[in-house]
């Protein structure tokens, strides 16, 4: 069974935890889904490694920075691949280490077949403990239920309570210098006060220093971090110390140990590093009172010696001090208030300064009772956690599991990194973090394995009568189906290969096969599903198989009734919902208001699930609620950047609102980032081409087609639905000169789509391809097939469309103009989008212009331009006006408001429609 684990925070601690969860689950053969949740745009960087300043260096030599305790040379090998001259003792830029961690996460996710990584760009603001596992709530609304969660919260920002309220409210105070854009408040000129003299101050001094500026750095002690030796020395042997006799005795023992190290080795640093393995044990031996004394009396001295700066940084800092551009003092801020274009500062040593900005460099807030972080407040207020020893961080067990308040059950929550400071003291450097990540991941997986094993389930809790291995493959396939990604069919075939009696796996293959090229194997998969369901399945699975059978072999109405009935009884069966609604994976059985009602009614069931948000976004754009559609799509894409429905909805919003240039830029960026694995890549390219068509940019349209949509780059039905449909549209709009390269599309496309299509969607695009090829005989055969089809949409819509297209190909404009308007009110029944269905309107417009009915063409073009901007339509409107004028006409009449559109006659009294109703079909 696949377990779900959330890692809250995607900095170094969160990234390494996610990596260890995936690696250990893979080694043990367990299925796991890891949700790495953080609003940041990058993974692995956090506060420490998000800097872009190359002068901000690691504080540890490269040889000690591997992500893996069992592979100490890993970072060096990665570094050598990018910087061949890097040496083990180098202090490399921190931004490089951020890239390394990001690569480690991505590479691990690609290599692990049993683990699935989900990157969620959200902020967790609350946690509720439930019997099934923690429920996380997001700042943007909605949330996620998991089996366990790991809190990798980082340092939670600096403490700025010392600052005067006036100063905090001004634009000259930087509360958190590592927040994005925070240093924008520091003007290019003017002196700056840096409050704090630790590692943050050192970095900012290097960044903010410039000729003519004085940087004033103050802290209570005025102590600066010590520097590393130019050539790193090996750590000394750990001392045999005992802290059970109290802090004073421990101090004496540590001083003797450091003095002995200095005498024997010539420097205190190797001895200081030798304390590292025993620091946590000594800290835990101290009483709570002694720990508080250490924080108050010794912590600053400990930190400046323990966390040292790179030699190059020390040289740069020394040069600043020698030139007077950096002045360091032991002082506190007594008063700091805005004064015109500066800040007037009074220090405890009596000095008065006038500076352009004040930057808070005081370091992380240690007492979480005073934090303003909503998640930490929630944990403490609900008793899911309590503060650690000496009120530092959160209290945890040795394996990182969070200790709750007295009387509150232990939740499946673990913590890693800075929030464990009360228990470990040293818990922020990579060597400690990587060891914690390894240990915490093991503890989480062990705890989850100890839970009672049950029948596997999919991502929405639907039980699966199959093996855990087949269930994991199915879950991965389902995610790809919902995202519209490639590879779902191969995963399903692997699943039913492992378990031939997996009914749901066979049913999913049947649905995909029915939509795909040929469709012949769909019925073999369906028969296997029926047989498997009869032998081993529960009521939900049998209901699904029956609905799929009705969809594939029954009438249109019968298939729809069976599928919708199944969804009513099992609304969390996302495969069935996806098959019922026209999506990037399925043509669906509903359309327009019926689809809207189905999707909207499922809101209480799916909440803020990314797939559902994408579905709802598409509904909202069909309802022309553009702002809501855009917001929903953006939320879905923040949780799953490959979410196909969300991308599709976003593409339609750009088109329908006439944002053509912005749409091209956005779609091209998404195609570059995620398009390679998208099953609907060609359709997104088609959307981009539609913008280029609307912009009347013929050269861009031609380049797009050759680069992304020709027969060598598209497969299956998309050859017709995207590529051929675009060619026909280009011909109808006068945007393509010369012969259309449609023959190669028809040769590579599934023959069934043009000879005997099973769905109205396929038939529509088969007809357009045949029209583009000028094959009126084939259009006649397709019309005959449509008239005899059991799906009533084909005789009602496709058959008259074939006749109309034949008239256009033969340039029989009066016949085309007579046959096309009745199709406009009913064309939506084929299950395509409005943007796709506009091809019929484009065809009618072409027929009107070529047939000399310029006034009617002008009315239609004016109505289109009221919907959205389009340089193409403006050009065509100008053309028809010119032709009207050339004939001596007064020009096209204005659009008619409040009356029936002159092109939309009542379709029910059209002779071809009456013929359809008289025709009997099986």
Secondary structure, 3 states (H helix, E strand, C coil): CCEEEEEECCCHHHHHHHHHHHHHHHHHCCCEEEEEECCCCCCCCCCCCCCCCCCCECCCCHHHCCCCCCCCCHHHHHHHHHCCCCCCCCCCEHHHHHHHHHHHHHHHHHHCCCEEEEEECCCEEEEEEECCEEEEEECCCCEEECCEEEECCCCCCECCCCCCHHHHHCCCEECCCCCCCHHHHCCCCCCEEEECCCHHHHHHHHHHCCCCCCEEEEECCCCCCCECCCCCCCCCCCCCCCCCCCHHHHHHHHHHHHHHHHHHHCCCHHHHHHCHHHHHHHHHHCCHHHHHHHHHHCHHHHHHHHCCECHHHHHHHHHHHHHCCEEEEECCEEEEEEECCEEEEEECCCCEEEECEEEECCCECCCHHHCCCHHHHHHHHHCCCCECHHHCCECECCCCEECCCCCCCCCCEEECHHHHHHHHCCCCCHHHHHHHHHHHHHHHHHHHHHCCCCCCECCCCCECCCCHHHHHHHHHHHHHHHHCECCHHHHHHHHHHHCCCCHHHHHHHHHHHHHCCCCHHHHHHHHHHHHHHHHCCCHHHHHHHHHHHHHHHCCHHHHHHHHHHHHHHCCCCHHHHHHHCCCCCCCCCCCHHHHHHHHHHCHHHHCCCHHHHHHHHHHHHHCCCHHHHHHHHHHHHHHCCCCHHHHHHHHHHHHHCCCHHHHHHHHHHHHHHHHHHECCHHHHHHHHHHHHHHCCCHHHHHHHHHHHHCCCCCCCCHHHHHHHHHHHHHHHCCCCCCCCCCHHHHHHCCCHHHHCCCCHHHHHHHHHHHHHHCCHHHHHHHHHHHHCCCCHHHHHHHHHHHHHHHHHHCCCHHHHHHHHHHHHCCHHHHCCCHHHHHHHHHHHHHHHHHCCCHHHHHHHHHHHHHHCCCHHHHHHHHHHHHHHHHCCCCCCCCCCCCCCCCCCCCHHHCHHHHHHHHCCCC
